[in-house]
Amino acid sequence: MLTCKAKAGQDAETRDYDIVFLEGVRGLSRGSAVQYNGLRVGEVRQLRLDPNDLQRVRAQVSIQASIPFHSVAYPHLHLPR
């Protein structure tokens, strides 16, 4: 499940999104790349368990503001193997 909530990023050139995973995110860590069409467009800022449902992992990602990201688009979070 992907839930996105956009807000202004730490700098004016990025936007932050919250993504909720219903499964494990093994290999994903702070600083991991966010890719869109194979290009790095951002990074993972924070990972935490959802306090209301410990089966869910919440990731905050920062994506370049110039990327036309919509809630129907799914950025690829690169999970190292």
N, C-alpha and C positions, 0 to 999 in steps of 0.2 A: 504494500500500500504506500502510496506517495501522497503526502499532504504538504502542500507548499503554502507558505505565508510570506509574502514579500515585504521587505522593509529596506530603508536606506542602509547601505553598508557602512563600515567604519570610515571609509573615504567616499567621496562623491562619485567615484568611478566604478563602484560595485554595488550589488544588491544582495542582501542576505535572505536565505530561504530555509525553512524548517522542513525536514523530510523525516517521515516516520516509517521505520522498517518493522515489519511483522515477523522477521526472522533474524537470525544472527548476522552480524556484519564482520565476521572473522577477516582479519587482514586490513580492515579499514581503520585509519587512525587520523588524528589531528594532522593537518598538512597534506593529506592524500589529495590527489588530483581529481577535479571534476572535469569530465570531458563532454564535449558537444560536437557531434559529427566527427569524432576522432581527434579533436583539438582540445588542448587544455584551456579551459575558460574560467577556472576558479579552483577553490580548494575547500577542504573540510575545516571548519573553524572549531567545532566542538562536537563531542559525542557524549551522550548520557542516556541512562535508562529513564523511561517514562515513569514518573512517580505514581501515576494512576494505573499503570499496567506494566509490570516488570517484564513481560514478554516482548514489549516494544522497545526499540532503540530509536532515540531522536538524534538526528544529525543536523547541525546548523552549517550551511554551506554559504560561501561568498562567491558570487558569479559576476563577471564583468557586466556592467550596466548596458553596454552596447549589444549584448546578446539578446535576441528577441525571445526570451524564455516565457512561456505561458504555462498555466497549470496542466495543460494537456500534453506538454512536452516533457520528456523524461531524460534528464541529463544522465550520463553514465558516470558512476563513481568507480574509479579504477581500484579494484581490490587486488593488492599484491598477492602473489601465490607463494 
